[in-house]
């Protein structure tokens, strides 16, 4: 579910996986694995994703902690 939501947000913002990976300071293949739910995001990456996609606190909790 998280992977689908992140992909929708990314496409809505017209960003590629490479764009988001660059903003997070990680390799594209690392981001791809995280977006697909294979590997978890760390706390710093989650904070940056919140900024990149302008996610509010309630939405953030619903996305990442439900």
Jmol script that loads the backbone (N, CA, C; Angstrom):
load data "model"
ATOM      1  N   UNK A   1       0.823  -1.189   0.000  1.00  0.00           N
ATOM      2  CA  UNK A   1       0.000   0.000   0.000  1.00  0.00           C
ATOM      3  C   UNK A   1       0.870   1.257   0.000  1.00  0.00           C
ATOM      4  N   UNK A   2       1.900   1.286   0.831  1.00  0.00           N
ATOM      5  CA  UNK A   2       2.801   2.434   0.881  1.00  0.00           C
ATOM      6  C   UNK A   2       3.441   2.672  -0.470  1.00  0.00           C
ATOM      7  N   UNK A   3       3.882   1.603  -1.115  1.00  0.00           N
ATOM      8  CA  UNK A   3       4.559   1.758  -2.403  1.00  0.00           C
ATOM      9  C   UNK A   3       3.635   2.375  -3.442  1.00  0.00           C
ATOM     10  N   UNK A   4       2.387   1.962  -3.459  1.00  0.00           N
ATOM     11  CA  UNK A   4       1.431   2.530  -4.411  1.00  0.00           C
ATOM     12  C   UNK A   4       1.209   4.014  -4.133  1.00  0.00           C
ATOM     13  N   UNK A   5       1.077   4.361  -2.866  1.00  0.00           N
ATOM     14  CA  UNK A   5       0.826   5.755  -2.490  1.00  0.00           C
ATOM     15  C   UNK A   5       2.013   6.640  -2.848  1.00  0.00           C
ATOM     16  N   UNK A   6       3.212   6.178  -2.550  1.00  0.00           N
ATOM     17  CA  UNK A   6       4.403   6.959  -2.887  1.00  0.00           C
ATOM     18  C   UNK A   6       4.543   7.137  -4.391  1.00  0.00           C
ATOM     19  N   UNK A   7       4.256   6.088  -5.131  1.00  0.00           N
ATOM     20  CA  UNK A   7       4.339   6.184  -6.587  1.00  0.00           C
ATOM     21  C   UNK A   7       3.332   7.206  -7.115  1.00  0.00           C
ATOM     22  N   UNK A   8       2.120   7.193  -6.582  1.00  0.00           N
ATOM     23  CA  UNK A   8       1.097   8.162  -6.990  1.00  0.00           C
ATOM     24  C   UNK A   8       1.555   9.580  -6.673  1.00  0.00           C
ATOM     25  N   UNK A   9       2.083   9.794  -5.471  1.00  0.00           N
ATOM     26  CA  UNK A   9       2.578  11.126  -5.095  1.00  0.00           C
ATOM     27  C   UNK A   9       3.692  11.575  -6.033  1.00  0.00           C
ATOM     28  N   UNK A  10       4.601  10.657  -6.317  1.00  0.00           N
ATOM     29  CA  UNK A  10       5.747  10.980  -7.166  1.00  0.00           C
ATOM     30  C   UNK A  10       5.303  11.350  -8.578  1.00  0.00           C
ATOM     31  N   UNK A  11       4.408  10.574  -9.118  1.00  0.00           N
ATOM     32  CA  UNK A  11       3.918  10.847 -10.475  1.00  0.00           C
ATOM     33  C   UNK A  11       3.113  12.145 -10.506  1.00  0.00           C
ATOM     34  N   UNK A  12       2.320  12.364  -9.479  1.00  0.00           N
ATOM     35  CA  UNK A  12       1.531  13.600  -9.383  1.00  0.00           C
ATOM     36  C   UNK A  12       2.439  14.830  -9.405  1.00  0.00           C
ATOM     37  N   UNK A  13       3.587  14.717  -8.770  1.00  0.00           N
ATOM     38  CA  UNK A  13       4.558  15.823  -8.723  1.00  0.00           C
ATOM     39  C   UNK A  13       5.476  15.841  -9.944  1.00  0.00           C
ATOM     40  N   UNK A  14       5.248  14.897 -10.871  1.00  0.00           N
ATOM     41  CA  UNK A  14       6.037  14.791 -12.102  1.00  0.00           C
ATOM     42  C   UNK A  14       7.525  14.569 -11.808  1.00  0.00           C
ATOM     43  N   UNK A  15       7.766  13.698 -10.829  1.00  0.00           N
ATOM     44  CA  UNK A  15       9.131  13.355 -10.455  1.00  0.00           C
ATOM     45  C   UNK A  15       9.411  11.917 -10.851  1.00  0.00           C
ATOM     46  N   UNK A  16      10.630  11.656 -11.270  1.00  0.00           N
ATOM     47  CA  UNK A  16      11.054  10.285 -11.532  1.00  0.00           C
ATOM     48  C   UNK A  16      11.624   9.697 -10.239  1.00  0.00           C
ATOM     49  N   UNK A  17      11.841   8.397 -10.256  1.00  0.00           N
ATOM     50  CA  UNK A  17      12.494   7.782  -9.101  1.00  0.00           C
ATOM     51  C   UNK A  17      13.888   8.370  -8.929  1.00  0.00           C
ATOM     52  N   UNK A  18      14.560   8.663 -10.021  1.00  0.00           N
ATOM     53  CA  UNK A  18      15.888   9.275  -9.949  1.00  0.00           C
ATOM     54  C   UNK A  18      15.815  10.647  -9.295  1.00  0.00           C
ATOM     55  N   UNK A  19      14.792  11.440  -9.638  1.00  0.00           N
ATOM     56  CA  UNK A  19      14.632  12.761  -9.033  1.00  0.00           C
ATOM     57  C   UNK A  19      14.531  12.661  -7.515  1.00  0.00           C
ATOM     58  N   UNK A  20      13.683  11.757  -7.047  1.00  0.00           N
ATOM     59  CA  UNK A  20      13.490  11.604  -5.598  1.00  0.00           C
ATOM     60  C   UNK A  20      14.753  11.042  -4.952  1.00  0.00           C
ATOM     61  N   UNK A  21      15.366  10.080  -5.608  1.00  0.00           N
ATOM     62  CA  UNK A  21      16.612   9.506  -5.076  1.00  0.00           C
ATOM     63  C   UNK A  21      17.671  10.597  -4.918  1.00  0.00           C
ATOM     64  N   UNK A  22      17.789  11.457  -5.927  1.00  0.00           N
ATOM     65  CA  UNK A  22      18.764  12.552  -5.851  1.00  0.00           C
ATOM     66  C   UNK A  22      18.456  13.486  -4.684  1.00  0.00           C
ATOM     67  N   UNK A  23      17.188  13.778  -4.480  1.00  0.00           N
ATOM     68  CA  UNK A  23      16.805  14.655  -3.365  1.00  0.00           C
ATOM     69  C   UNK A  23      17.105  14.011  -2.011  1.00  0.00           C
ATOM     70  N   UNK A  24      17.020  12.685  -1.978  1.00  0.00           N
ATOM     71  CA  UNK A  24      17.311  11.957  -0.738  1.00  0.00           C
ATOM     72  C   UNK A  24      18.804  11.675  -0.570  1.00  0.00           C
ATOM     73  N   UNK A  25      19.567  11.861  -1.646  1.00  0.00           N
ATOM     74  CA  UNK A  25      21.000  11.598  -1.590  1.00  0.00           C
ATOM     75  C   UNK A  25      21.329  10.118  -1.613  1.00  0.00           C
ATOM     76  N   UNK A  26      20.476   9.340  -2.284  1.00  0.00           N
ATOM     77  CA  UNK A  26      20.716   7.901  -2.386  1.00  0.00           C
ATOM     78  C   UNK A  26      20.695   7.492  -3.858  1.00  0.00           C
ATOM     79  N   UNK A  27      21.160   6.290  -4.134  1.00  0.00           N
ATOM     80  CA  UNK A  27      21.161   5.772  -5.504  1.00  0.00           C
ATOM     81  C   UNK A  27      19.726   5.483  -5.950  1.00  0.00           C
ATOM     82  N   UNK A  28      19.495   5.580  -7.243  1.00  0.00           N
ATOM     83  CA  UNK A  28      18.163   5.333  -7.792  1.00  0.00           C
ATOM     84  C   UNK A  28      17.686   3.924  -7.465  1.00  0.00           C
ATOM     85  N   UNK A  29      18.577   2.923  -7.606  1.00  0.00           N
ATOM     86  CA  UNK A  29      18.136   1.551  -7.312  1.00  0.00           C
ATOM     87  C   UNK A  29      17.781   1.377  -5.838  1.00  0.00           C
ATOM     88  N   UNK A  30      18.429   2.116  -4.944  1.00  0.00           N
ATOM     89  CA  UNK A  30      18.086   2.065  -3.520  1.00  0.00           C
ATOM     90  C   UNK A  30      16.696   2.652  -3.293  1.00  0.00           C
ATOM     91  N   UNK A  31      16.428   3.790  -3.937  1.00  0.00           N
ATOM     92  CA  UNK A  31      15.108   4.397  -3.796  1.00  0.00           C
ATOM     93  C   UNK A  31      14.032   3.466  -4.357  1.00  0.00           C
ATOM     94  N   UNK A  32      14.297   2.867  -5.506  1.00  0.00           N
ATOM     95  CA  UNK A  32      13.329   1.964  -6.133  1.00  0.00           C
ATOM     96  C   UNK A  32      12.956   0.835  -5.179  1.00  0.00           C
ATOM     97  N   UNK A  33      13.942   0.259  -4.522  1.00  0.00           N
ATOM     98  CA  UNK A  33      13.686  -0.821  -3.563  1.00  0.00           C
ATOM     99  C   UNK A  33      12.871  -0.318  -2.378  1.00  0.00           C
ATOM    100  N   UNK A  34      13.138   0.892  -1.943  1.00  0.00           N
ATOM    101  CA  UNK A  34      12.394   1.467  -0.818  1.00  0.00           C
ATOM    102  C   UNK A  34      10.958   1.794  -1.238  1.00  0.00           C
ATOM    103  N   UNK A  35      10.801   2.392  -2.410  1.00  0.00           N
ATOM    104  CA  UNK A  35       9.458   2.725  -2.885  1.00  0.00           C
ATOM    105  C   UNK A  35       8.625   1.458  -3.082  1.00  0.00           C
ATOM    106  N   UNK A  36       9.260   0.383  -3.496  1.00  0.00           N
ATOM    107  CA  UNK A  36       8.555  -0.881  -3.720  1.00  0.00           C
ATOM    108  C   UNK A  36       8.388  -1.717  -2.451  1.00  0.00           C
ATOM    109  N   UNK A  37       8.857  -1.192  -1.311  1.00  0.00           N
ATOM    110  CA  UNK A  37       8.656  -1.877  -0.043  1.00  0.00           C
ATOM    111  C   UNK A  37       9.641  -2.988   0.244  1.00  0.00           C
ATOM    112  N   UNK A  38      10.687  -3.095  -0.562  1.00  0.00           N
ATOM    113  CA  UNK A  38      11.684  -4.145  -0.357  1.00  0.00           C
ATOM    114  C   UNK A  38      12.601  -3.781   0.813  1.00  0.00           C
ATOM    115  N   UNK A  39      13.036  -2.528   0.853  1.00  0.00           N
ATOM    116  CA  UNK A  39      13.876  -2.023   1.941  1.00  0.00           C
ATOM    117  C   UNK A  39      13.147  -0.865   2.626  1.00  0.00           C
ATOM    118  N   UNK A  40      13.361  -0.696   3.937  1.00  0.00           N
ATOM    119  CA  UNK A  40      12.685   0.402   4.646  1.00  0.00           C
ATOM    120  C   UNK A  40      13.414   1.733   4.462  1.00  0.00           C
ATOM    121  N   UNK A  41      12.658   2.819   4.605  1.00  0.00           N
ATOM    122  CA  UNK A  41      13.243   4.154   4.646  1.00  0.00           C
ATOM    123  C   UNK A  41      13.772   4.394   6.051  1.00  0.00           C
ATOM    124  N   UNK A  42      14.868   5.140   6.166  1.00  0.00           N
ATOM    125  CA  UNK A  42      15.327   5.520   7.504  1.00  0.00           C
ATOM    126  C   UNK A  42      14.626   6.821   7.909  1.00  0.00           C
ATOM    127  N   UNK A  43      14.810   7.230   9.141  1.00  0.00           N
ATOM    128  CA  UNK A  43      14.110   8.398   9.685  1.00  0.00           C
ATOM    129  C   UNK A  43      14.416   9.666   8.890  1.00  0.00           C
ATOM    130  N   UNK A  44      15.678   9.884   8.550  1.00  0.00           N
ATOM    131  CA  UNK A  44      16.043  11.086   7.793  1.00  0.00           C
ATOM    132  C   UNK A  44      15.387  11.094   6.409  1.00  0.00           C
ATOM    133  N   UNK A  45      15.324   9.938   5.783  1.00  0.00           N
ATOM    134  CA  UNK A  45      14.673   9.841   4.469  1.00  0.00           C
ATOM    135  C   UNK A  45      13.184  10.129   4.585  1.00  0.00           C
ATOM    136  N   UNK A  46      12.562   9.625   5.635  1.00  0.00           N
ATOM    137  CA  UNK A  46      11.132   9.890   5.838  1.00  0.00           C
ATOM    138  C   UNK A  46      10.868  11.381   6.040  1.00  0.00           C
ATOM    139  N   UNK A  47      11.724  12.032   6.796  1.00  0.00           N
ATOM    140  CA  UNK A  47      11.579  13.480   7.000  1.00  0.00           C
ATOM    141  C   UNK A  47      11.690  14.223   5.678  1.00  0.00           C
ATOM    142  N   UNK A  48      12.635  13.822   4.855  1.00  0.00           N
ATOM    143  CA  UNK A  48      12.830  14.481   3.560  1.00  0.00           C
ATOM    144  C   UNK A  48      11.663  14.188   2.613  1.00  0.00           C
ATOM    145  N   UNK A  49      11.149  12.979   2.626  1.00  0.00           N
ATOM    146  CA  UNK A  49       9.984  12.641   1.799  1.00  0.00           C
ATOM    147  C   UNK A  49       8.795  13.507   2.195  1.00  0.00           C
ATOM    148  N   UNK A  50       8.638  13.727   3.478  1.00  0.00           N
ATOM    149  CA  UNK A  50       7.555  14.586   3.973  1.00  0.00           C
ATOM    150  C   UNK A  50       7.677  15.982   3.364  1.00  0.00           C
ATOM    151  N   UNK A  51       8.887  16.484   3.278  1.00  0.00           N
ATOM    152  CA  UNK A  51       9.126  17.809   2.683  1.00  0.00           C
ATOM    153  C   UNK A  51       8.934  17.789   1.169  1.00  0.00           C
ATOM    154  N   UNK A  52       9.498  16.792   0.510  1.00  0.00           N
ATOM    155  CA  UNK A  52       9.439  16.707  -0.952  1.00  0.00           C
ATOM    156  C   UNK A  52       8.000  16.721  -1.437  1.00  0.00           C
ATOM    157  N   UNK A  53       7.152  15.945  -0.768  1.00  0.00           N
ATOM    158  CA  UNK A  53       5.773  15.803  -1.214  1.00  0.00           C
ATOM    159  C   UNK A  53       4.800  16.682  -0.427  1.00  0.00           C
ATOM    160  N   UNK A  54       5.343  17.529   0.439  1.00  0.00           N
ATOM    161  CA  UNK A  54       4.517  18.461   1.218  1.00  0.00           C
ATOM    162  C   UNK A  54       3.383  17.718   1.926  1.00  0.00           C
ATOM    163  N   UNK A  55       3.768  16.693   2.678  1.00  0.00           N
ATOM    164  CA  UNK A  55       2.802  15.854   3.385  1.00  0.00           C
ATOM    165  C   UNK A  55       2.591  16.415   4.787  1.00  0.00           C
ATOM    166  N   UNK A  56       1.334  16.607   5.174  1.00  0.00           N
ATOM    167  CA  UNK A  56       0.998  17.074   6.517  1.00  0.00           C
ATOM    168  C   UNK A  56       1.229  15.987   7.551  1.00  0.00           C
ATOM    169  N   UNK A  57       1.236  16.381   8.809  1.00  0.00           N
ATOM    170  CA  UNK A  57       1.530  15.436   9.890  1.00  0.00           C
ATOM    171  C   UNK A  57       0.552  14.265   9.944  1.00  0.00           C
ATOM    172  N   UNK A  58      -0.746  14.544   9.869  1.00  0.00           N
ATOM    173  CA  UNK A  58      -1.743  13.483   9.952  1.00  0.00           C
ATOM    174  C   UNK A  58      -1.614  12.525   8.766  1.00  0.00           C
ATOM    175  N   UNK A  59      -1.486  13.078   7.582  1.00  0.00           N
ATOM    176  CA  UNK A  59      -1.329  12.246   6.386  1.00  0.00           C
ATOM    177  C   UNK A  59      -0.055  11.410   6.482  1.00  0.00           C
ATOM    178  N   UNK A  60       1.012  12.005   6.990  1.00  0.00           N
ATOM    179  CA  UNK A  60       2.289  11.302   7.146  1.00  0.00           C
ATOM    180  C   UNK A  60       2.122  10.075   8.043  1.00  0.00           C
ATOM    181  N   UNK A  61       1.472  10.269   9.172  1.00  0.00           N
ATOM    182  CA  UNK A  61       1.253   9.154  10.107  1.00  0.00           C
ATOM    183  C   UNK A  61       0.385   8.080   9.449  1.00  0.00           C
ATOM    184  N   UNK A  62      -0.648   8.492   8.735  1.00  0.00           N
ATOM    185  CA  UNK A  62      -1.532   7.529   8.088  1.00  0.00           C
ATOM    186  C   UNK A  62      -0.781   6.727   7.010  1.00  0.00           C
ATOM    187  N   UNK A  63       0.108   7.375   6.289  1.00  0.00           N
ATOM    188  CA  UNK A  63       0.839   6.709   5.217  1.00  0.00           C
ATOM    189  C   UNK A  63       1.881   5.740   5.777  1.00  0.00           C
ATOM    190  N   UNK A  64       2.697   6.216   6.692  1.00  0.00           N
ATOM    191  CA  UNK A  64       3.862   5.448   7.112  1.00  0.00           C
ATOM    192  C   UNK A  64       3.679   4.611   8.380  1.00  0.00           C
ATOM    193  N   UNK A  65       2.631   4.867   9.125  1.00  0.00           N
ATOM    194  CA  UNK A  65       2.485   4.154  10.395  1.00  0.00           C
ATOM    195  C   UNK A  65       1.133   3.470  10.554  1.00  0.00           C
ATOM    196  N   UNK A  66       0.488   3.185   9.445  1.00  0.00           N
ATOM    197  CA  UNK A  66      -0.782   2.454   9.497  1.00  0.00           C
ATOM    198  C   UNK A  66      -0.630   1.084   8.942  1.00  0.00           C
TER     199      UNK A  66
END
end "model"
wireframe off; spacefill off
backbone 0.3
color backbone group
